[in-house]
Amino acid sequence: MNRNDPLYAIYVRFCLSKCNLYEVLRKIENLFTSKSTIYFDRLILFTASDLGLLIERLYSTSCTEDLYWVIASERLDSLLSERETQKRIAEILVENIKWKKSYNVDFLDIGRLVPPSIKNDLRSKLILDISEKLSPGKPYVSRSNPSIDFRFIFLDDNRALVAILLKKYRKDRFQYRWTEKRPYSQPSALTPYHSLVLFNLASAKPCGNDSCIDFSEPFLDPFAGTGSVLIESALQGVYSIGIDLNYKQIRGSRRNIIQLGLHAVVDLVISDSVYMPLRGDSFRAIAFDPPYGRLASTHRRDPSLLLEATLETVRKILKRNGRAVFLSIDKNKISANETNRICEILEHSSLIRHLYVMKNV
Protein backbone atom coordinates (compact mmCIF):
# COMPACT_ATOMS: atom_id res chain seq x y z
CA MET A 1 0.00 0.00 0.00
CA ASN A 2 1.21 3.48 -0.86
CA ARG A 3 0.29 5.83 1.98
CA ASN A 4 0.03 8.69 -0.52
CA ASP A 5 -2.74 7.01 -2.50
CA PRO A 6 -6.01 8.99 -2.35
CA LEU A 7 -8.95 7.74 -0.31
CA TYR A 8 -12.13 7.20 -2.36
CA ALA A 9 -15.73 6.39 -1.52
CA ILE A 10 -18.27 4.74 -3.83
CA TYR A 11 -22.00 5.05 -3.19
CA VAL A 12 -24.04 2.18 -4.67
CA ARG A 13 -27.79 2.34 -5.28
CA PHE A 14 -29.99 -0.60 -4.22
CA CYS A 15 -31.26 -1.53 -7.68
CA LEU A 16 -30.91 -5.27 -7.01
CA SER A 17 -30.29 -5.28 -3.25
CA LYS A 18 -26.86 -6.43 -2.04
CA CYS A 19 -25.99 -7.97 -5.41
CA ASN A 20 -24.95 -4.51 -6.65
CA LEU A 21 -22.37 -4.22 -3.86
CA TYR A 22 -20.78 -7.55 -4.79
CA GLU A 23 -20.78 -6.54 -8.45
CA VAL A 24 -18.83 -3.33 -7.78
CA LEU A 25 -16.36 -5.11 -5.49
CA ARG A 26 -15.76 -7.78 -8.13
CA LYS A 27 -15.26 -5.19 -10.86
CA ILE A 28 -12.68 -3.04 -9.09
CA GLU A 29 -11.08 -5.34 -6.51
CA ASN A 30 -7.66 -5.39 -8.19
CA LEU A 31 -7.49 -1.57 -8.10
CA PHE A 32 -7.51 -1.40 -4.29
CA THR A 33 -4.21 -0.43 -2.63
CA SER A 34 -5.74 -0.97 0.82
CA LYS A 35 -8.39 -3.20 2.31
CA SER A 36 -11.83 -1.87 1.50
CA THR A 37 -14.37 -1.03 4.22
CA ILE A 38 -18.12 -1.41 3.70
CA TYR A 39 -20.77 0.74 5.39
CA PHE A 40 -24.53 0.08 5.24
CA ASP A 41 -23.95 -2.38 2.34
CA ARG A 42 -23.98 0.65 0.03
CA LEU A 43 -20.75 2.59 0.65
CA ILE A 44 -17.26 1.31 -0.18
CA LEU A 45 -14.24 3.10 1.30
CA PHE A 46 -10.75 2.33 -0.09
CA THR A 47 -7.52 3.75 -1.48
CA ALA A 48 -6.51 3.45 -5.14
CA SER A 49 -3.80 4.85 -7.41
CA ASP A 50 -5.44 4.81 -10.87
CA LEU A 51 -8.41 7.19 -10.88
CA GLY A 52 -8.96 7.04 -14.65
CA LEU A 53 -9.29 3.25 -14.68
CA LEU A 54 -11.49 3.37 -11.59
CA ILE A 55 -13.94 5.77 -13.27
CA GLU A 56 -14.00 3.59 -16.40
CA ARG A 57 -14.65 0.36 -14.50
CA LEU A 58 -17.47 1.87 -12.48
CA TYR A 59 -19.16 3.07 -15.67
CA SER A 60 -19.63 -0.56 -16.68
CA THR A 61 -21.42 -1.49 -13.44
CA SER A 62 -25.17 -1.43 -13.12
CA CYS A 63 -26.08 0.74 -10.14
CA THR A 64 -23.08 2.85 -9.11
CA GLU A 65 -24.38 6.27 -8.10
CA ASP A 66 -21.43 8.47 -7.06
CA LEU A 67 -17.64 8.42 -6.76
CA TYR A 68 -16.07 10.68 -4.10
CA TRP A 69 -12.55 11.77 -3.24
CA VAL A 70 -12.17 12.02 0.55
CA ILE A 71 -10.19 15.10 1.63
CA ALA A 72 -10.71 15.08 5.42
CA SER A 73 -12.17 13.09 8.30
CA GLU A 74 -13.68 14.34 11.57
CA ARG A 75 -15.57 13.02 14.55
CA LEU A 76 -19.27 13.36 13.78
CA ASP A 77 -20.21 14.75 17.18
CA SER A 78 -17.48 17.41 16.96
CA LEU A 79 -18.55 18.43 13.47
CA LEU A 80 -22.16 18.87 14.56
CA SER A 81 -21.57 20.75 17.80
CA GLU A 82 -18.18 22.50 17.89
CA ARG A 83 -17.79 25.80 16.02
CA GLU A 84 -13.99 25.49 15.99
CA THR A 85 -14.26 22.22 14.10
CA GLN A 86 -16.78 23.72 11.68
CA LYS A 87 -14.54 26.73 10.99
CA ARG A 88 -11.54 24.47 10.42
CA ILE A 89 -13.51 22.36 7.93
CA ALA A 90 -14.70 25.56 6.21
CA GLU A 91 -11.06 26.55 5.67
CA ILE A 92 -10.40 23.19 3.98
CA LEU A 93 -13.38 23.76 1.70
CA VAL A 94 -12.21 27.30 0.86
CA GLU A 95 -8.84 25.96 -0.30
CA ASN A 96 -10.64 23.75 -2.82
CA ILE A 97 -13.21 26.38 -3.84
CA LYS A 98 -10.69 29.01 -4.97
CA TRP A 99 -10.97 29.87 -8.68
CA LYS A 100 -14.26 27.97 -8.95
CA LYS A 101 -17.38 29.65 -10.28
CA SER A 102 -19.81 27.98 -7.85
CA TYR A 103 -19.98 25.36 -5.12
CA ASN A 104 -22.40 23.24 -3.11
CA VAL A 105 -22.36 21.68 0.35
CA ASP A 106 -24.56 18.66 0.96
CA PHE A 107 -24.76 15.41 2.94
CA LEU A 108 -24.78 11.66 2.35
CA ASP A 109 -26.48 10.16 5.40
CA ILE A 110 -27.23 6.57 4.37
CA GLY A 111 -27.94 5.41 7.90
CA ARG A 112 -30.08 8.46 8.72
CA LEU A 113 -27.87 9.22 11.71
CA VAL A 114 -28.58 12.97 11.82
CA PRO A 115 -32.00 14.72 11.71
CA PRO A 116 -32.63 16.96 8.67
CA SER A 117 -32.94 20.09 10.82
CA ILE A 118 -29.43 19.61 12.24
CA LYS A 119 -27.98 19.00 8.77
CA ASN A 120 -29.63 22.16 7.44
CA ASP A 121 -28.24 24.14 10.34
CA LEU A 122 -24.73 22.76 9.75
CA ARG A 123 -24.94 23.58 6.04
CA SER A 124 -25.95 27.18 6.79
CA LYS A 125 -23.06 27.64 9.23
CA LEU A 126 -20.51 26.20 6.79
CA ILE A 127 -21.72 28.42 3.94
CA LEU A 128 -21.55 31.43 6.23
CA ASP A 129 -17.98 30.56 7.28
CA ILE A 130 -16.97 30.05 3.65
CA SER A 131 -18.55 33.34 2.55
CA GLU A 132 -16.56 35.25 5.17
CA LYS A 133 -13.30 34.01 3.66
CA LEU A 134 -14.16 34.68 -0.01
CA SER A 135 -14.98 37.74 -2.09
CA PRO A 136 -18.66 38.77 -1.81
CA GLY A 137 -20.78 36.80 -4.25
CA LYS A 138 -17.81 34.93 -5.76
CA PRO A 139 -18.07 32.00 -5.94
CA TYR A 140 -21.77 31.56 -5.34
CA VAL A 141 -23.73 28.62 -3.89
CA SER A 142 -25.49 26.43 -6.45
CA ARG A 143 -27.24 23.15 -5.74
CA SER A 144 -28.29 22.52 -9.33
CA ASN A 145 -25.01 22.84 -11.23
CA PRO A 146 -22.02 23.59 -8.96
CA SER A 147 -18.44 23.73 -10.25
CA ILE A 148 -17.40 21.77 -7.18
CA ASP A 149 -19.72 19.66 -5.05
CA PHE A 150 -18.78 18.84 -1.43
CA ARG A 151 -20.34 15.95 0.43
CA PHE A 152 -20.29 15.23 4.16
CA ILE A 153 -20.58 11.45 4.48
CA PHE A 154 -21.82 10.26 7.88
CA LEU A 155 -20.56 6.85 9.01
CA ASP A 156 -21.84 4.66 11.82
CA ASP A 157 -18.62 4.79 13.88
CA ASN A 158 -19.07 8.45 14.90
CA ARG A 159 -17.05 9.59 11.92
CA ALA A 160 -17.80 12.07 9.15
CA LEU A 161 -15.88 12.21 5.89
CA VAL A 162 -15.44 15.42 3.93
CA ALA A 163 -15.43 14.53 0.24
CA ILE A 164 -15.57 16.02 -3.24
CA LEU A 165 -17.93 14.51 -5.78
CA LEU A 166 -15.74 13.34 -8.68
CA LYS A 167 -18.27 11.51 -10.82
CA LYS A 168 -22.06 11.12 -10.78
CA TYR A 169 -23.13 8.18 -12.92
CA ARG A 170 -26.28 8.86 -14.92
CA LYS A 171 -29.25 6.67 -14.07
CA ASP A 172 -30.61 6.82 -17.62
CA ARG A 173 -27.56 5.40 -19.39
CA PHE A 174 -29.30 2.03 -19.84
CA GLN A 175 -32.58 3.37 -21.21
CA TYR A 176 -31.66 3.01 -24.89
CA ARG A 177 -31.35 -0.77 -24.45
CA TRP A 178 -34.15 -1.35 -21.94
CA THR A 179 -36.34 -4.38 -22.55
CA GLU A 180 -39.40 -2.54 -23.89
CA LYS A 181 -37.28 -0.77 -26.52
CA ARG A 182 -36.08 -3.99 -28.12
CA PRO A 183 -37.64 -5.51 -31.26
CA TYR A 184 -38.26 -8.75 -29.35
CA SER A 185 -39.09 -9.04 -25.65
CA GLN A 186 -40.94 -11.19 -23.16
CA PRO A 187 -42.35 -10.45 -19.66
CA SER A 188 -39.66 -12.70 -18.13
CA ALA A 189 -36.76 -10.96 -19.92
CA LEU A 190 -33.93 -9.75 -17.70
CA THR A 191 -33.38 -6.01 -17.39
CA PRO A 192 -29.93 -4.52 -18.17
CA TYR A 193 -29.42 -4.25 -14.38
CA HIS A 194 -29.86 -8.00 -13.87
CA SER A 195 -27.87 -8.90 -16.97
CA LEU A 196 -24.89 -6.67 -16.20
CA VAL A 197 -24.66 -7.93 -12.61
CA LEU A 198 -24.58 -11.52 -13.87
CA PHE A 199 -21.90 -10.76 -16.45
CA ASN A 200 -19.69 -8.70 -14.13
CA LEU A 201 -19.78 -11.33 -11.39
CA ALA A 202 -18.77 -13.99 -13.92
CA SER A 203 -16.11 -11.93 -15.70
CA ALA A 204 -12.84 -13.72 -16.27
CA LYS A 205 -9.97 -13.11 -13.84
CA PRO A 206 -7.23 -12.25 -13.09
CA CYS A 207 -7.43 -8.68 -14.30
CA GLY A 208 -4.66 -6.98 -16.19
CA ASN A 209 -3.49 -3.43 -15.59
CA ASP A 210 -5.78 -1.99 -18.24
CA SER A 211 -8.90 -4.15 -18.04
CA CYS A 212 -10.92 -6.29 -15.67
CA ILE A 213 -11.81 -8.70 -18.47
CA ASP A 214 -9.57 -10.88 -20.60
CA PHE A 215 -11.02 -10.07 -24.01
CA SER A 216 -9.50 -13.20 -25.55
CA GLU A 217 -11.75 -15.37 -23.34
CA PRO A 218 -15.24 -16.11 -24.75
CA PHE A 219 -18.37 -15.77 -22.66
CA LEU A 220 -21.29 -18.24 -22.61
CA ASP A 221 -25.01 -17.93 -21.81
CA PRO A 222 -26.60 -21.43 -22.06
CA PHE A 223 -30.14 -19.98 -21.73
CA ALA A 224 -29.92 -17.04 -24.14
CA GLY A 225 -33.64 -16.20 -24.12
CA THR A 226 -34.10 -12.69 -25.51
CA GLY A 227 -30.32 -12.06 -25.45
CA SER A 228 -30.21 -9.74 -22.41
CA VAL A 229 -26.99 -11.08 -20.89
CA LEU A 230 -25.34 -11.45 -24.30
CA ILE A 231 -26.05 -7.79 -25.05
CA GLU A 232 -24.24 -6.68 -21.89
CA SER A 233 -21.23 -8.93 -22.49
CA ALA A 234 -20.97 -7.86 -26.14
CA LEU A 235 -21.13 -4.18 -25.15
CA GLN A 236 -18.04 -4.87 -23.02
CA GLY A 237 -16.26 -6.06 -26.17
CA VAL A 238 -16.31 -9.75 -25.22
CA TYR A 239 -16.98 -12.45 -27.83
CA SER A 240 -20.14 -14.16 -26.61
CA ILE A 241 -22.02 -17.36 -27.40
CA GLY A 242 -25.71 -17.87 -26.63
CA ILE A 243 -27.49 -21.22 -26.60
CA ASP A 244 -31.23 -21.85 -26.58
CA LEU A 245 -33.42 -24.78 -27.56
CA ASN A 246 -36.28 -22.55 -28.75
CA TYR A 247 -35.87 -21.27 -32.30
CA LYS A 248 -38.24 -18.37 -31.62
CA GLN A 249 -35.94 -17.19 -28.83
CA ILE A 250 -32.84 -17.50 -31.00
CA ARG A 251 -34.50 -15.54 -33.79
CA GLY A 252 -35.75 -12.88 -31.37
CA SER A 253 -32.44 -12.44 -29.56
CA ARG A 254 -30.71 -12.15 -32.94
CA ARG A 255 -33.03 -9.23 -33.81
CA ASN A 256 -32.18 -7.54 -30.49
CA ILE A 257 -28.46 -7.99 -31.02
CA ILE A 258 -28.59 -6.68 -34.60
CA GLN A 259 -30.53 -3.61 -33.46
CA LEU A 260 -27.58 -2.62 -31.24
CA GLY A 261 -24.97 -3.47 -33.88
CA LEU A 262 -23.44 -6.30 -31.82
CA HIS A 263 -23.91 -9.20 -34.27
CA ALA A 264 -20.18 -9.29 -35.13
CA VAL A 265 -19.22 -10.42 -31.61
CA VAL A 266 -22.16 -12.72 -30.79
CA ASP A 267 -22.92 -16.22 -32.06
CA LEU A 268 -26.22 -18.00 -31.39
CA VAL A 269 -26.63 -21.77 -31.32
CA ILE A 270 -29.82 -23.83 -31.27
CA SER A 271 -29.13 -26.57 -28.76
CA ASP A 272 -30.26 -28.10 -25.49
CA SER A 273 -28.33 -26.61 -22.55
CA VAL A 274 -27.97 -30.11 -21.10
CA TYR A 275 -26.21 -31.35 -24.25
CA MET A 276 -24.25 -28.31 -25.39
CA PRO A 277 -21.96 -29.03 -28.38
CA LEU A 278 -18.90 -27.52 -26.69
CA ARG A 279 -15.50 -28.87 -25.70
CA GLY A 280 -14.54 -29.34 -22.07
CA ASP A 281 -12.53 -26.63 -20.32
CA SER A 282 -13.47 -24.05 -22.96
CA PHE A 283 -15.02 -21.18 -20.93
CA ARG A 284 -13.85 -19.18 -17.96
CA ALA A 285 -17.00 -17.04 -17.65
CA ILE A 286 -20.59 -18.34 -17.86
CA ALA A 287 -23.77 -16.58 -16.73
CA PHE A 288 -27.43 -17.41 -17.22
CA ASP A 289 -31.01 -17.19 -15.98
CA PRO A 290 -32.61 -20.65 -16.29
CA PRO A 291 -36.32 -20.98 -17.08
CA TYR A 292 -38.84 -21.29 -14.25
CA GLY A 293 -42.46 -20.32 -13.75
CA ARG A 294 -45.38 -20.17 -16.16
CA LEU A 295 -43.81 -17.56 -18.46
CA ALA A 296 -40.73 -19.62 -19.32
CA SER A 297 -40.74 -22.87 -21.28
CA THR A 298 -38.75 -25.84 -19.96
CA HIS A 299 -40.00 -28.16 -22.72
CA ARG A 300 -42.02 -30.20 -20.19
CA ARG A 301 -39.04 -30.78 -17.88
CA ASP A 302 -38.95 -30.07 -14.18
CA PRO A 303 -37.08 -26.73 -13.68
CA SER A 304 -35.01 -28.11 -10.77
CA LEU A 305 -33.93 -31.19 -12.72
CA LEU A 306 -33.17 -29.08 -15.79
CA LEU A 307 -30.97 -26.73 -13.74
CA GLU A 308 -29.11 -29.61 -12.07
CA ALA A 309 -28.45 -31.28 -15.42
CA THR A 310 -27.27 -27.99 -16.92
CA LEU A 311 -24.89 -27.41 -14.01
CA GLU A 312 -23.35 -30.83 -14.61
CA THR A 313 -22.65 -29.83 -18.21
CA VAL A 314 -21.39 -26.39 -17.14
CA ARG A 315 -18.86 -28.04 -14.78
CA LYS A 316 -17.39 -29.93 -17.72
CA ILE A 317 -16.94 -26.90 -19.99
CA LEU A 318 -15.80 -24.50 -17.24
CA LYS A 319 -12.05 -23.87 -17.09
CA ARG A 320 -10.03 -24.14 -13.91
CA ASN A 321 -10.65 -21.04 -11.72
CA GLY A 322 -13.59 -20.17 -13.95
CA ARG A 323 -16.96 -18.90 -12.73
CA ALA A 324 -20.57 -19.72 -13.55
CA VAL A 325 -23.13 -17.24 -12.20
CA PHE A 326 -26.86 -17.89 -12.36
CA LEU A 327 -30.23 -16.97 -10.86
CA SER A 328 -32.63 -19.39 -9.23
CA ILE A 329 -35.71 -19.46 -7.02
CA ASP A 330 -36.59 -21.25 -3.77
CA LYS A 331 -38.25 -24.18 -5.55
CA ASN A 332 -34.98 -25.07 -7.29
CA LYS A 333 -32.75 -26.98 -4.88
CA ILE A 334 -29.05 -26.47 -5.60
CA SER A 335 -27.01 -29.43 -4.35
CA ALA A 336 -23.51 -28.71 -5.68
CA ASN A 337 -20.95 -28.18 -2.90
CA GLU A 338 -18.93 -25.71 -4.94
CA THR A 339 -21.99 -23.49 -5.53
CA ASN A 340 -22.58 -20.56 -3.16
CA ARG A 341 -25.62 -18.34 -2.81
CA ILE A 342 -24.29 -14.79 -2.37
CA CYS A 343 -27.32 -12.48 -2.51
CA GLU A 344 -31.07 -12.19 -3.06
CA ILE A 345 -33.10 -10.05 -5.44
CA LEU A 346 -36.64 -9.21 -4.36
CA GLU A 347 -38.66 -8.88 -7.56
CA HIS A 348 -42.09 -8.64 -5.91
CA SER A 349 -43.98 -10.13 -2.95
CA SER A 350 -44.22 -13.60 -4.51
CA LEU A 351 -40.84 -13.84 -6.25
CA ILE A 352 -37.35 -13.75 -4.77
CA ARG A 353 -34.44 -14.63 -7.02
CA HIS A 354 -31.24 -16.00 -5.51
CA LEU A 355 -27.90 -15.35 -7.18
CA TYR A 356 -25.44 -18.25 -7.11
CA VAL A 357 -21.76 -18.42 -8.00
CA MET A 358 -20.15 -21.73 -8.96
CA LYS A 359 -16.36 -21.85 -9.08
CA ASN A 360 -14.26 -24.52 -10.74
CA VAL A 361 -11.31 -24.78 -8.34
C-alpha positions in Angstrom: 0.0 0.0 0.0 1.2 3.5 -0.9 0.3 5.8 2.0 0.0 8.7 -0.5 -2.7 7.0 -2.5 -6.0 9.0 -2.4 -9.0 7.7 -0.3 -12.1 7.2 -2.4 -15.7 6.4 -1.5 -18.3 4.7 -3.8 -22.0 5.0 -3.2 -24.0 2.2 -4.7 -27.8 2.3 -5.3 -30.0 -0.6 -4.2 -31.3 -1.5 -7.7 -30.9 -5.3 -7.0 -30.3 -5.3 -3.2 -26.9 -6.4 -2.0 -26.0 -8.0 -5.4 -24.9 -4.5 -6.7 -22.4 -4.2 -3.9 -20.8 -7.5 -4.8 -20.8 -6.5 -8.4 -18.8 -3.3 -7.8 -16.4 -5.1 -5.5 -15.8 -7.8 -8.1 -15.3 -5.2 -10.9 -12.7 -3.0 -9.1 -11.1 -5.3 -6.5 -7.7 -5.4 -8.2 -7.5 -1.6 -8.1 -7.5 -1.4 -4.3 -4.2 -0.4 -2.6 -5.7 -1.0 0.8 -8.4 -3.2 2.3 -11.8 -1.9 1.5 -14.4 -1.0 4.2 -18.1 -1.4 3.7 -20.8 0.7 5.4 -24.5 0.1 5.2 -24.0 -2.4 2.3 -24.0 0.6 0.0 -20.8 2.6 0.7 -17.3 1.3 -0.2 -14.2 3.1 1.3 -10.8 2.3 -0.1 -7.5 3.7 -1.5 -6.5 3.4 -5.1 -3.8 4.8 -7.4 -5.4 4.8 -10.9 -8.4 7.2 -10.9 -9.0 7.0 -14.6 -9.3 3.3 -14.7 -11.5 3.4 -11.6 -13.9 5.8 -13.3 -14.0 3.6 -16.4 -14.6 0.4 -14.5 -17.5 1.9 -12.5 -19.2 3.1 -15.7 -19.6 -0.6 -16.7 -21.4 -1.5 -13.4 -25.2 -1.4 -13.1 -26.1 0.7 -10.1 -23.1 2.8 -9.1 -24.4 6.3 -8.1 -21.4 8.5 -7.1 -17.6 8.4 -6.8 -16.1 10.7 -4.1 -12.5 11.8 -3.2 -12.2 12.0 0.5 -10.2 15.1 1.6 -10.7 15.1 5.4 -12.2 13.1 8.3 -13.7 14.3 11.6 -15.6 13.0 14.6 -19.3 13.4 13.8 -20.2 14.7 17.2 -17.5 17.4 17.0 -18.5 18.4 13.5 -22.2 18.9 14.6 -21.6 20.8 17.8 -18.2 22.5 17.9 -17.8 25.8 16.0 -14.0 25.5 16.0 -14.3 22.2 14.1 -16.8 23.7 11.7 -14.5 26.7 11.0 -11.5 24.5 10.4 -13.5 22.4 7.9 -14.7 25.6 6.2 -11.1 26.6 5.7 -10.4 23.2 4.0 -13.4 23.8 1.7 -12.2 27.3 0.9 -8.8 26.0 -0.3 -10.6 23.7 -2.8 -13.2 26.4 -3.8 -10.7 29.0 -5.0 -11.0 29.9 -8.7 -14.3 28.0 -8.9 -17.4 29.7 -10.3 -19.8 28.0 -7.8 -20.0 25.4 -5.1 -22.4 23.2 -3.1 -22.4 21.7 0.4 -24.6 18.7 1.0 -24.8 15.4 2.9 -24.8 11.7 2.4 -26.5 10.2 5.4 -27.2 6.6 4.4 -27.9 5.4 7.9 -30.1 8.5 8.7 -27.9 9.2 11.7 -28.6 13.0 11.8 -32.0 14.7 11.7 -32.6 17.0 8.7 -32.9 20.1 10.8 -29.4 19.6 12.2 -28.0 19.0 8.8 -29.6 22.2 7.4 -28.2 24.1 10.3 -24.7 22.8 9.7 -24.9 23.6 6.0 -25.9 27.2 6.8 -23.1 27.6 9.2 -20.5 26.2 6.8 -21.7 28.4 3.9 -21.6 31.4 6.2 -18.0 30.6 7.3 -17.0 30.0 3.6 -18.5 33.3 2.5 -16.6 35.3 5.2 -13.3 34.0 3.7 -14.2 34.7 0.0 -15.0 37.7 -2.1 -18.7 38.8 -1.8 -20.8 36.8 -4.2 -17.8 34.9 -5.8 -18.1 32.0 -5.9 -21.8 31.6 -5.3 -23.7 28.6 -3.9 -25.5 26.4 -6.4 -27.2 23.1 -5.7 -28.3 22.5 -9.3 -25.0 22.8 -11.2 -22.0 23.6 -9.0 -18.4 23.7 -10.3 -17.4 21.8 -7.2 -19.7 19.7 -5.0 -18.8 18.8 -1.4 -20.3 16.0 0.4 -20.3 15.2 4.2 -20.6 11.5 4.5 -21.8 10.3 7.9 -20.6 6.8 9.0 -21.8 4.7 11.8 -18.6 4.8 13.9 -19.1 8.5 14.9 -17.1 9.6 11.9 -17.8 12.1 9.2 -15.9 12.2 5.9 -15.4 15.4 3.9 -15.4 14.5 0.2 -15.6 16.0 -3.2 -17.9 14.5 -5.8 -15.7 13.3 -8.7 -18.3 11.5 -10.8 -22.1 11.1 -10.8 -23.1 8.2 -12.9 -26.3 8.9 -14.9 -29.2 6.7 -14.1 -30.6 6.8 -17.6 -27.6 5.4 -19.4 -29.3 2.0 -19.8 -32.6 3.4 -21.2 -31.7 3.0 -24.9 -31.4 -0.8 -24.5 -34.1 -1.3 -21.9 -36.3 -4.4 -22.6 -39.4 -2.5 -23.9 -37.3 -0.8 -26.5 -36.1 -4.0 -28.1 -37.6 -5.5 -31.3 -38.3 -8.7 -29.3 -39.1 -9.0 -25.7 -40.9 -11.2 -23.2 -42.3 -10.5 -19.7 -39.7 -12.7 -18.1 -36.8 -11.0 -19.9 -33.9 -9.8 -17.7 -33.4 -6.0 -17.4 -29.9 -4.5 -18.2 -29.4 -4.2 -14.4 -29.9 -8.0 -13.9 -27.9 -8.9 -17.0 -24.9 -6.7 -16.2 -24.7 -7.9 -12.6 -24.6 -11.5 -13.9 -21.9 -10.8 -16.4 -19.7 -8.7 -14.1 -19.8 -11.3 -11.4 -18.8 -14.0 -13.9 -16.1 -11.9 -15.7 -12.8 -13.7 -16.3 -10.0 -13.1 -13.8 -7.2 -12.2 -13.1 -7.4 -8.7 -14.3 -4.7 -7.0 -16.2 -3.5 -3.4 -15.6 -5.8 -2.0 -18.2 -8.9 -4.1 -18.0 -10.9 -6.3 -15.7 -11.8 -8.7 -18.5 -9.6 -10.9 -20.6 -11.0 -10.1 -24.0 -9.5 -13.2 -25.5 -11.8 -15.4 -23.3 -15.2 -16.1 -24.8 -18.4 -15.8 -22.7 -21.3 -18.2 -22.6 -25.0 -17.9 -21.8 -26.6 -21.4 -22.1 -30.1 -20.0 -21.7 -29.9 -17.0 -24.1 -33.6 -16.2 -24.1 -34.1 -12.7 -25.5 -30.3 -12.1 -25.4 -30.2 -9.7 -22.4 -27.0 -11.1 -20.9 -25.3 -11.5 -24.3 -26.0 -7.8 -25.0 -24.2 -6.7 -21.9 -21.2 -8.9 -22.5 -21.0 -7.9 -26.1 -21.1 -4.2 -25.1 -18.0 -4.9 -23.0 -16.3 -6.1 -26.2 -16.3 -9.8 -25.2 -17.0 -12.4 -27.8 -20.1 -14.2 -26.6 -22.0 -17.4 -27.4 -25.7 -17.9 -26.6 -27.5 -21.2 -26.6 -31.2 -21.9 -26.6 -33.4 -24.8 -27.6 -36.3 -22.5 -28.8 -35.9 -21.3 -32.3 -38.2 -18.4 -31.6 -35.9 -17.2 -28.8 -32.8 -17.5 -31.0 -34.5 -15.5 -33.8 -35.8 -12.9 -31.4 -32.4 -12.4 -29.6 -30.7 -12.1 -32.9 -33.0 -9.2 -33.8 -32.2 -7.5 -30.5 -28.5 -8.0 -31.0 -28.6 -6.7 -34.6 -30.5 -3.6 -33.5 -27.6 -2.6 -31.2 -25.0 -3.5 -33.9 -23.4 -6.3 -31.8 -23.9 -9.2 -34.3 -20.2 -9.3 -35.1 -19.2 -10.4 -31.6 -22.2 -12.7 -30.8 -22.9 -16.2 -32.1 -26.2 -18.0 -31.4 -26.6 -21.8 -31.3 -29.8 -23.8 -31.3 -29.1 -26.6 -28.8 -30.3 -28.1 -25.5 -28.3 -26.6 -22.5 -28.0 -30.1 -21.1 -26.2 -31.3 -24.2 -24.2 -28.3 -25.4 -22.0 -29.0 -28.4 -18.9 -27.5 -26.7 -15.5 -28.9 -25.7 -14.5 -29.3 -22.1 -12.5 -26.6 -20.3 -13.5 -24.0 -23.0 -15.0 -21.2 -20.9 -13.8 -19.2 -18.0 -17.0 -17.0 -17.6 -20.6 -18.3 -17.9 -23.8 -16.6 -16.7 -27.4 -17.4 -17.2 -31.0 -17.2 -16.0 -32.6 -20.6 -16.3 -36.3 -21.0 -17.1 -38.8 -21.3 -14.3 -42.5 -20.3 -13.8 -45.4 -20.2 -16.2 -43.8 -17.6 -18.5 -40.7 -19.6 -19.3 -40.7 -22.9 -21.3 -38.7 -25.8 -20.0 -40.0 -28.2 -22.7 -42.0 -30.2 -20.2 -39.0 -30.8 -17.9 -38.9 -30.1 -14.2 -37.1 -26.7 -13.7 -35.0 -28.1 -10.8 -33.9 -31.2 -12.7 -33.2 -29.1 -15.8 -31.0 -26.7 -13.7 -29.1 -29.6 -12.1 -28.5 -31.3 -15.4 -27.3 -28.0 -16.9 -24.9 -27.4 -14.0 -23.3 -30.8 -14.6 -22.6 -29.8 -18.2 -21.4 -26.4 -17.1 -18.9 -28.0 -14.8 -17.4 -29.9 -17.7 -16.9 -26.9 -20.0 -15.8 -24.5 -17.2 -12.1 -23.9 -17.1 -10.0 -24.1 -13.9 -10.6 -21.0 -11.7 -13.6 -20.2 -14.0 -17.0 -18.9 -12.7 -20.6 -19.7 -13.5 -23.1 -17.2 -12.2 -26.9 -17.9 -12.4 -30.2 -17.0 -10.9 -32.6 -19.4 -9.2 -35.7 -19.5 -7.0 -36.6 -21.3 -3.8 -38.2 -24.2 -5.6 -35.0 -25.1 -7.3 -32.8 -27.0 -4.9 -29.1 -26.5 -5.6 -27.0 -29.4 -4.3 -23.5 -28.7 -5.7 -20.9 -28.2 -2.9 -18.9 -25.7 -4.9 -22.0 -23.5 -5.5 -22.6 -20.6 -3.2 -25.6 -18.3 -2.8 -24.3 -14.8 -2.4 -27.3 -12.5 -2.5 -31.1 -12.2 -3.1 -33.1 -10.0 -5.4 -36.6 -9.2 -4.4 -38.7 -8.9 -7.6 -42.1 -8.6 -5.9 -44.0 -10.1 -2.9 -44.2 -13.6 -4.5 -40.8 -13.8 -6.3 -37.3 -13.7 -4.8 -34.4 -14.6 -7.0 -31.2 -16.0 -5.5 -27.9 -15.4 -7.2 -25.4 -18.3 -7.1 -21.8 -18.4 -8.0 -20.2 -21.7 -9.0 -16.4 -21.8 -9.1 -14.3 -24.5 -10.7 -11.3 -24.8 -8.3 
